[in-house]
Amino acid sequence: VYFFNLRWEHTLCSPSVYHAVIVIFLEFFAWGLLTAPTLVVLHETFPKHTFLMNGLIQGVKGLLSFLSAPLIGALSDVWGRKSFLLLTVFFTCAPIPLMKISPWWYFAVISVSGVFAVTFSVVFAYVADITQEHERSMAYGLVSATFAASLVTSPAIGAYLGRVYGDSLVVVLATAIALLDICFILVAVPESLPEKMRPASWGAPISWEQADPFASLKKVGQDSVVLLICITVFLSYLPEAGQYSSFFLYLRQIMGFSSESVAAFIAVLGILSIIAQTIVLSLLMRSIGNKNTILLGLGFQILQLAWYGFGSEPWMMWAAGAVAAMSSITFPAVSALVSRTADADQQGVVQGMITGIRGLCNGLGPALYGFIFYIFHVELNELPMPESPSGGSMNSIIPGPPFLFGACSVLLALLVALFIPEHTNLNVRSSNWKKHCGSHGHPHSPQAPGEAKEPLLQDTNV
């Protein structure tokens, strides 16, 4: 019993993937509860051009996320992950209680919260700190699957509670879960970054080069492989971000789904995504390799978006949703490819760069989808009544034009990804960063002459 208690205490005190999993689950479960209430509040607050306003709000949030992700990633590399897990979760969930207090402030704070809406960046860096290279693809898949798991039941629970008890109870419950997540980080989550890799004081300087997102983009262009990876992420996530912002409204209005059907769709998609991002991803990574797994995921995404674009019947949406679950393996595979080639003390910077690109897509994607809907006269200004079979106009030839555009974008991403080499050596350290590390006595490898001028990825012949 004594040795069992010692082992149990060691498990609780040592950082593990399960700490990251719980943090992600609670955060997105709280937001999942608000799926149905958010659609109602959005429509009531902006009765005209609802979808375009949604795109604007998400666009500002995504732009701020893009600007802040490199800074937060770099700071977490120096000061540790736990503080920034707490910071990102707190500000990401801060708008939740404002939904019923003041809808205008709710949407305003959502936009501003994009500055800290980079939880995935810190979580992936946390996981990279505590896993070996061969374990990371499975660990990243588990984190991504947890995101899907948090959406399996939460939208249905939120819709049911809102219909029976009112949306106010849903907001209170979501706020309580967000507070539970914050308390869990404060009390139970240990620091993952080794003490020897952190400075002696919080006054350690961070160079502007690390915090400047456009400097990161300039670095991206210095090496062909980094450029290929980032272009792949951009072209594949741009339509995915637009889809996330509009798809549930599209199902309700254009395809005639009820609130219960939308919740069931999310649940089924979440379950299939969990299977894809854990069991299937692990098997694919071992059997066909990292790069081929990315290519396969992009292929499934093309098929899914094309089916959404041409589908005119509800059963087609269900079938395409099953394919969408398989396409969810792409981002964990990309994260594994990038992280396994980065130095241990650079995981936050690398993941911050990828998260920043995704944040930029979160800004451009919703606005782009709204603009394409507007061009093709697919109206998304009214929510359908429960008894209405369809609440909006549908183009008889192409019911979902933005999704077809998304398929073309992912096709380009697939062509770019073909040129990504399977094995690379990533080094994103700048000269300023190395000087900073040397001045604080960190046990990093010494800087070789001329090393700062080397490309971000070595040994890359495309």
N, C-alpha and C positions, 0 to 999 in steps of 0.2 A: 504493500500500500504506500509505503514511504517513497519508493522509487517511482511508483505510478504518479504520485502527487508532484514529485520533482519534474517528471517528464511533462505533465500537464501544465505546470507553471511555466516551464521552458517554452511550450507551444504557445501559451497566451502571451508571453513577453517577447517572443521572437517574431519579427515581421514575416508575414506569409502572404501568398496570393489571396487567401480567404479574407484577409483584412480589406484588400482592394475590392474584392467581389462584393462584400457587404456594403461598402461605401457607395459603389455604383448602383447596387440594387435599390437601396433606400432612396437615393436621390431621384432616380428615374421612376421608381414606383410612385413617389409623391407627385411628380409631374404627370404620370400616366393617369392618375385619378382625375386630373383636370382636363382630360381630352374632350369630353362632351361639354362640360361647362364653359371651356374656353371658346368653343365654336359659337355658343349662345351669346356670351359676353362680347365677343368680337363683332358679331352681327348687330347686337343692340347698340354698341358704342359707335360703330361705323356702318350705318344702314345702307349707305351708298358706297360702291367700290370697296366692298368688304375684302375681297381677295387681294386687291392691289394694296390696301392698307396693311394687310397681313404681310405681304411681300416687303413693304417698306420697313415695318417693324423688325422683321427677321433680317432684313438687309443691313440695317444699322447695327444690330446685335452681331451679325457675322463679321462686319467690317471691323468693329472694335475687338472682336476675338482675334482676327488676323493681326491687328496691330499689337496686341498685348501678349500673344502666345509665346513669342521668342523670349521676351523679358521674363515672364513667369517661369518658363522652362530653364533659363539660365540661372535665375535666382535660386530655384530649387536644387540645381546642381551644386550650389555653394552653401546654402543655408539649410538644406534638408527638405524632404518631401512632406512631412506631417503638417508643418505650418501652412504650406500652400494647398494641401488637401482641405484643411479647415477653411482657408480663405476662399477657395473656389466654390466649395459646397455652400458656404454661408451666403455669398453674393448671388450664386445661381438660383438659390431657393428663396432669396429675399422678396421677390415680387409676389409669392404665393398668397400671403395673407391680405394683400392689397386688392385682390380680385373683387371682393365684396365691399371693401372700404371705399375704394375709388378706382373704377375701371380705367380712367384716363391715366392715373398714376401707375396703375398696374402695368399698362402697356409701355409707359415711359420708362419705368424701372427695368422692364424686360429688355428694352433696347440698350440701356446703360449697362445692364448686368453682363453684356457681352465682353466687357473688359476682363471679367474673371470667369467667363464660361468656358474654361479649358480644363475641366476636371479630367477628361480622358488623357490629356497630355501628361499631367502629373501622375495619374494612376499607371499609365504605361511605363513611365520612368521608375515608379515605385516597384513595379513587377520586374523590370530589368535589373534593378539593384539586387534582387533576392533570388534570381533564377539563373541557371546555367544556360549557355547558348542553345543546347539541344532541347531545353525545356520551354523556351520562350514562345514558340508557335502555339503549343498547347495552352500555355498560360494566357496569352493574348486571346486565343479562341474562347477560353473560359470567361474572361472579362467581357468580351463582346457578346457571348451567349447570355451572360447575366443581364446585360442591357436588354436583350430580347425577352428574357424571363420576366423582367420587371414589368414588361408591357403585355404579358400573357393574360393576366387577370385584372390589372389595375384599371384599364378603361371600362371594362364591364362592371367592375365594382363601383366605380365612380358614376357611371350612367344609372345603375340601379339605385344607389343611394340618393342621387340627385332627383330621380323620378319619385321615390317614395318619401324622402325626408327633406328634399330641397338641396340646392347647390351650396347653401351656407355650411351645411354639415360636411360636405365634401371638401370645402376649402379648409375647414377646421382640422379635419383628419389629415389632409395633405400637409398642413403646417406642422402638426404634431409629428408626423413621420420625418419631415425635414429637420426638426429639432432633435429627434432621436438620432438621426445621422450625424449631426454636429456633436452631440454628446458622445456618440460612439468613437468619433475621431479623437476627441479630447481625452477620453478615459482609456480606450482599449487599443487604439492604433499605435504601434511602436514606430520609431523612426527607422527607415530602411537604408538611408545613406550612411555608410561607415563614418565613424567619428574622425578617422585620419584623413578623410577627403573633404572635411569641412574646415573653414577658417576658425581661428581661436576666438574671434569676436564677430558681432553682427555689423561691424563697421567696415567690413571688407569691401573694397570698391568693385563695382561692376562696370565694365566699359560700355560705352554707348554702342559700339559695334555689335555687342551681344544682344542689346535690347532693340536695335533697329530692325524691324521686319523686312525693310527693303534691302538692308545690308545682307540679310539671309538670302533674299532673292538674287542678289548679285553673286553671292557665293555659289548659289545653285548653278548659275551660268558658267562657272569656272571649270566645271567638270561635266563631261557628257553623260555619265551614268546617273549622277544626282539629278541632272536636268531631265533625263528620261523618266526617272521615278516620280519626280514632282509633276511632270506633265501628265503622266498616267493617273496620278491621284487627282489632279485637277479635272481632267476630262471625264473621269469615271464618277467623281463625287459631285460634280456640278449638277447633273440631272437627278442624282439621288437626293441632294438637298432640296431641290425644287419639288421633287415628288413628296418628300416628308411634309413639306409645308402645305400641300394642297390635296393630297390623295384622299384623305378621309372625307373632306368636303366634296371632292369629286365623286366618291362612292355614294354619298348621300343624295347629291343633287342630280348628277347626270345619270348615274346607274340605278338610282332608285333604292339604294340600300336603306334599311331602317337603322336606328341607333343600335338595336340589339345585333343586327347583322354586321354592322361595322365593328362592334366589340368582339363578336365571334371571329371575324376575319383577322383582327389583330391578334387574338389568342392563338388561332391556328398558325398564323405566320410566325408568331413568337416561338411556339413549340418546335416547328420545323427548323427555325433558325438556330435554336439551341442544339438540336441534333447535328445540324450542318457545321456549326462552329466548334463543336467538341469532337464527336466521334468521326464525322466525315473529314473534317479538316486535318485531324491527326493522321488518319489513314492516307490522305492525299499527300501530306507533307513527307511521309516516310516512303511512299511508293513512287510518286512522280516528281517530287522535289518542290522547292519553294517557288521558283519562277513559273513552272507549269501549273501549279495551283492557282497562282494569280491569273494566268491566262484562262484557265477553266472558269474561274469566278467571273471574269469579264465576259466570257461567252454566255454564261447563264444570264448576266445582267442585260446583254443585248436582246436575248430572246424574251426576257421578262418585259422590258420596256416596249419592244415591238408589239407584244401581245396586248399590253395596256393601250397602246396607241390605236390598234385596229380593232380591239375587242368592243363589241356592242351589246353583249349579253352578260348577265351576272356570273354565269358559270365560267366564262372566259376570265373574269377577274380572279375567281378562286383558283383556276388552273395557273394563271400567271403568278399568283401569290406563292404557290408552291415552288415555282422556278425562282422567284425572288429570294426565298429562303436559302437556296443554294448559292445565289450570288453574294450572300452576306459573308462568304469566306474570304472575299478579296482583301478587305482592309486588314484583318488579322494577319494574313499572309504577307502583305506589304510591310506592316509594322515589324514582323519577325525578320524579314529580309533586311530592313534598315537597321534594326537594333543589334542584330548579331554581328554587324560589321562596324559598329560604333564602339569607341572606348567606353570603359565603365563609368567614367566621370563626365561623359558627354551625352548620356541617354536623354537627359532633360532637354538639351539643346536640339538634338535630332528629332525627338518626338514633338517638341514645340514647333519646329519647322513644318513638319507634316500637319500638325493640328492647325497651324496658322493658315496653311493652304486650304484645309477643310473649312476653316472659319471664313475665309474669303469666299469659298463656294456657298457657304450658308448665307452670305449676303447677296451674292449674284443669282443663285439658283431660284429662290422664291420670286424675286423681281422678274427674272427671265421667263419663268413659267407663267406668271400673271400677264406679262406682256404678250406672250404667244397666245394664251387663251383669249385675250382682248382682240388680237389681230384676226383670229379665226371666229370671232363672235360667239364664243362659248361663254355664256353668261354665268357668273358665279356670285350674283348679288343677293339671292334669296335662298333661305333654307327651306327645304320641302316639308310639307306637313306629313305626319306619319302615314296617313292613308293615301298620299299621293304617290303614284308609281314613279314619277320622275319630276324633278323640280327645275329643270333647266333645259336649254336647247342643246341639240346634239347634231354635229356634222355627220351626215349619213355615210360619207366616204371615210373620213378619219375622225372618229369620235374623240380621241385624245391627242391632238397635235403636239403638245409639249413632250409627251412620252416618246413619240416618234423622233422628235429632235434629239431627245436624250439617247435613244438607241444609236443614232448617228454619231453622237459625241463619244459614247463608249466604244463604238467601232474604231474610232480614231485612237482611243486609249489602248485598245488591244493591239493595233498596229505598232504603236510606240513601244508597248511593253515587250514586243517580240525581240527588241534590240537590247533589253536589259540582261547583262551577264548574270549567270547563276551565282558566282562567287566573286565578291568584291572586298575591298579594304577601305572602310570609311574613316576619314579624319577631318572633322569640322572645326578643329581648333584654329583660332586666329592668333596672330602674333601678340596682340594685347592680352588675350586670355592666357597665353603661355607665360607672359611676363608676370601677370597677376598670380598665377599658380606658383611661379618660382619665388616671388617675394614673400609668400606666406608659408613657404616650406612644405608644400604638399608633396607627398611621395609619388608624383606623376613621373613619367619618363622624361628625361631631359630633352630640351629642344636641340635638335641637330641644326647645323648651319644651313640656312636656306629652306628650312622645313616649312615655314609659313607660306612660301611661294608654291608649295606642291599643290596639286589639285586635290579636291575633296575625296575622291576615290582613286586609288592607285590600281595599276595592273588592269586597266579596262580598255579592251580593244573591241570597239563596236563595228 
